[in-house]
C-alpha cells in the first residue's frame, strides 16, 4: 500500500515541477496577496480633511480646534463663516468632517453647563464615517475630562480635587491599532485554503481531462490510496507556502509572532485536512478544470466573508452566524490570529482544531465514498 501511495505522490510532484505556470502560481500569488492586504487593505484613516465653522471665536473653541489640528488624523482645511459654505463643502466631498461651534460655546462651559458642538460627517462611506467619529470622540473625551478636572478644582477652591473616575484605555495585542497587523495573519489562512483546496481539485480533475483517471482506477490502487497520493504533495506545498508567507510577514511588515511555530504547524495541518477534503469534494462534481476553478471561486469568496476576518461574526444575521460553524476558515482565522498576536497554545485552541478535524473527516469521507462508487463502476 505504501509503495502505491509513494508512486502516486512521486508522479504528482513530477507533474507540478514540469508545469512552469503552476510553479509560478505556488510562489507569486501568496506574496502578492500579502502585499495587497498589507498595504492596500488599510482602515487607518489619516489626514482627514476638516472644516471649521467657529461662531464663538473664544479661547475655549480655539483650544479644541488646536487639538484637532495637532492630531495626525485631521487636517484643518477650511475655515468657513456660513452654513451655506459648510453644506457646499460636504456636498462636493471636499471635506469629510466639519466642526460647528455655536456662539455660546464658551459661555456654556464657564457656566458649568453642557456645551453643544456639532460634528458633521460625510457618511457616504459608512465604515470611514464610523472611524472618523471614533477619532473625533477620543479628542472630545480628552477635552471634556480636562474641563471636568478644572471644575472639580474650582468647586473646592485652590486645594484641588481629582475627578471620581478617570478613563485610562489599554489596548492589548495591537496597541497602535494598525490594520495590517489584524489582517495579514488572515492572509496565511487564505493562502492555505487556496493552495490546499484549488490545487487538489485541479489535480484530480486533470486526470479526468487527460483520460488517465480511468486507467488508474482499473489498477490495484484503492480509492483512498489514490486520494492520499494526490493530496499529500499539495499538503506539503501548502506548508511551504505558509513558511514563505509567515517569514515575509514577519520580516517585511514587522508582524509580531508571539506564539509557537509548532502550534501553528499543528493548526495548519488540521485546517489543510478540511481544505483538501473540500478540494476533493469539488473534484468529484467537476468534469473539467474550468468547472473545478469556478466551483472553488464560488466557495472561497463566501468562506472569506463568513470567516470573521472582514466583518465580525457577531454582527451578522443569526442564520449566517449558524452557517459559519460549517466554515473551516472561521476556525483557522481564530487559530492564526491567536498564535500570531496572543501567543495562544494548544490548551486554548484545541476546540477550533477539533472542529476543523471533524469538518475535514466529513468532507474526506464523502469524497472517498463518491470516488469508491466511481471506481466500482469503472471496474
N, C-alpha and C positions, 0 to 999 in steps of 0.2 A: 504494500500500500504506500509506504513512504517513498519507494522508488518511483511509483507512478506520479505521486504528487510532486516530487522533485523535478521530474521531466517536464511537467506542466508549468512549474514555476520557471524553470530554465528557458523554456520556449517563450514565456511571456516577457521575461527580461530581454531576450534577444530581439523580440518584436519591438519593444519600447526603444531599445538602443538604436535599432535600424531606422526608426521613424524620426527624422530630423525635426519635423514640426511638433511632434509630441514632446521631444526633449526640450524644445524651447518653451512649450506650454507648461512644463513642470517647474520652470525656474522663473521666467519673466512675469507671468500673471500674479503669482504670490507677492513678488516685490512691488509690482505696480499697484496692487491693492493696498499694501502697507503705505505707500507714498500717498495715494489718494485719500485714504482715511486719516493719515497722519497730518496732511497739510490742508486738503480741501474740506474735510468734514470738521468744521470748527464752529462751535457755538459761543466762543469767547469774543463777543462783540466789543469793539473798542472804537474810540473816536466818533462817538455818536453825535451827529450834527444837532445842535441845540440852539433854540431861540429864546431870548429873554424879553418878557413884557413886564417891566417893573413900573407900576403906577405909584409906588411908595417912595422910592429913592431914599431909603433910610440906611443907617449903618447896619441894621439887622438884616435887611434884604440883601445888602451888598456882601455881608459876611457869608450868607448862604450861597450867593452867586459865586463867590470866590472858591467855595468848597467844591462846587461842580466844575469850575474851571481848572482847579488843581488836580482833579481826577483824570487818570488816563483814559477813562471810559467815555468822557464827554468832551466835545469841542464846542466852545461858545461861538456860534457862527454869526448870529444876527441879534442886534438889539433893536426891538421894534417899539412903536408907540401907539398902535391901534389894533383892535381885534380884526379889522379888515386885512391888515398885513399878516397877522398871525394865521388867519384862515387861508390866505393865498399861499403862504409858505408850506403849510400842511397839505393843501390840495395838490400842489405841484411836486410833492415829495422832496422838497429841498431841505427840510428838517424832519427828524424823527421825534424829537421831544421839544416841547415848549413849556417854559415856566412862567406862570402868570401870578404876579404879586398884586393883591388888591391895595387900594390907597390906605387902608387901616391896618396893614400887616404888622408894623412895629407897635402901633398903639395897642393892639390886642395883646401882644406879648408883654408889654410893660404893665398892662392892667391885670396880668395874671390869668387871662382867658386864652382860649384856643384860637390861634391864628389860622386863617384859611390860606392855603396855597394850592393853586390849580396846576396839575400836571396834565398836559395834553399830549397824548402819544399816538403816533400813526400806527395803527394796528392792522395795516394791510397784510403784513406778515405777523400772524398771531404769536408764533414762537419768539420772534425777535422782540415783539412788544412786551411779552412777559419778562424777558431778560432785562430790557430797558427799565421796566417798572421795578424789578428787583434791585438793580444798581441804584436807581434814584431813591428807593425806600431805605437802603442802607445808609446813604448820606443824610437823609432826613432824620432817620432814627438817631444817628450820632449827634446831629444838631439839636434835636429835641432833648436828648439826655443832658447836653450841656446847659440848656435853658433850665431844666429841672434842677440841676445842681446849684445854679445861681439862685433860683427861687428858694431852695431849702436854706442856703446860707443867709439870704436876706430875711427869712422868716425868723431866725434866731439871732439876728444881729451879726456881729463880726466874729462870733465864736465858731461858726461854720457847722454844717451838718450834712452828712452824706445821704444820698437817696436810699430808700429802704431796699431797692432792688437794682442791681447793675447787671446788664446783659453782657456776658463775655462768651461769644461764639467760639467754638472749637471745631474745626473741620478735619476729620480723620481720613487717612488713606490717600487723599488728593487735596492737600492743604491749599494749593493755589487755584483749584477748580479748573484745571487745564483739560479741555475737551479730549485731546488725543490720548491722554492717559486713561480715560474711561473707554475710548473707542478702540484703540489699537489692540488691546488684548482680545477683543471680539473678532478682529481680523484673523487671528490664529484659528479660531473656531470655524470661520467661514472658509478659510483655505483648506482645512482638514476635510470639511464636508464636500467641497467642490472636487478635491482630488480623489477622496475615497469613493464618493457616490458616482461622479461623472465618469471617471476613468474605468471603474469597474463595469458600469453599464455599457460603455462603448466597447470595452474589450470583449465582452461576451457576445454582444450584437455583431461585432466584426466577424466573429466565427460564423454567424448565421449568413452574413452577406457573402462571405468567401466560400460558403458551402462546406466548410471543414467541420462544423458542429456535428452534422450527421455522421461524418466519418469517425469523429472522436467518440460519439455516443454508442457506436456499434463495437467499440473496443472493450476490453475487460474493465476499463476505468469506471468507477461508480460515480453517480451524480455529485455526492458531497466531496469526493476526491477532486473531481473536475473543478468545482466551485472553489475549493480550498486552494488548488494550484493557481486559479485565476486571481484570487483576491489577495493572497499573501504578498505578492510583489508590490501591489499598489498600497497595501498597508505599510510596507517598508518605505516606499517612496513618499507616502504622506508623512511618515515620521521624519524623514529627511527634510521635507518642506517645513515642518514645524520647527525643527532646529534652525533652519535658514531664516525663517520669519522671526523667530524669537531673538536670535542674535542680532539681526538687523534692527529690530525694535529697541533692543537694549542699548546698542552702541550708536545708533543713528539718532533716535528720538529720545534717548536718555529715559526710557521707560523703566520704572522700578521693577525688579523681580525679587520679591520678598519671600517666596515660598521655596518648596523643594523641587528640584528637577525630576526626582523620582516620582513624586506625586503627580506632576504634570504628565510624565510618561504613562503612568497608570490611567489617569483620566483620559488621555488621548486615545489609548488603546480601547478603553470601554466605549468611547464615542465612535471610534472607527468601526467597532462592531456594529453599531447602528447604521452608520453611513454606508458601509459596504453592503449590509443587508438591504438597505433601501435601493442601492445601485443595482443589486442583483434582481430585486423585485421589478425595477423598471425594465431590466433586460428581458424579463420573462413576458412582458406585454408589448415589446417593441420588436419590429421586424427589420428595421434599418437603423443605422447610426443617427440619421437625421431625426427619426422618431424618438430615439433614446435621448438625444440632445434636447429636443423640445420638451420631453417629459421631465428631464432633470431641471430645465429652466423654469418650467411651470411650478415645480415643488420648491426650488431654492428661494424664490422671492417671498412667498408667504412664510417659509420657515424663518427667514431673517426678520421679517416684520413681527412675527409672533414669538421671537426669542427673548424680547426684553432689552435688546441692545439699543434700539432707537426709541421705542415707546415703552413706558412702564406697563408691565402686565396688569397691575392693579387698576390702571386707568382704562383698560379695555372693557367692552361689554362682557357680561358674565358668560355668555355662551362661548366667546372667543377665549376667555380665561380657561375654560374647561378643555378647549381644543389644544391649548399649549401643552397640556400634560402628555400628549402623544407626539410632541415635537422634541426630538433628542437634542436639537440645538439649544433649546431653552435651558436644559440641564448643563450642557457643556459651557454655556456662557457664564453660569454661576461658578463652574469649576475654574475656568481660566482667569476670570476676574478675581476670584478668591485667592488663587495661588499667586498671581502677579502682584496684587495690591494689598491683600490682607494676611498673607502668609498662612493660609488655612492648610490643614493637613487631612489625612485620611479620616481621622475621627470626626472632622467637620463635614467632609464632602462625600462620605460613603452613601447617603441617601440618593444623591444625584447620580453617582456611579452605578448604584444598584438599578435605578430607573433606566439608565441608558443600556445597561446589560439586558434588562428584561425586554426593552423595545427591540434590541438587536437580535435576541433569541427568537422573538416573534417573527420578525421580518426574514431572518435567515431560514427559520423553519418553513415559512410559507414559500420562500424561493426554492428550497430543496424539494418541497412537495411538488411544485409545478415542474421543476426540471425532471424529477423522477417520473412523472406522468408522461412527459415528452420523450424521455429516453426509453421507457417501456413501450411506447407507441412505435418508436423507430426500430426497436428490436423485435 
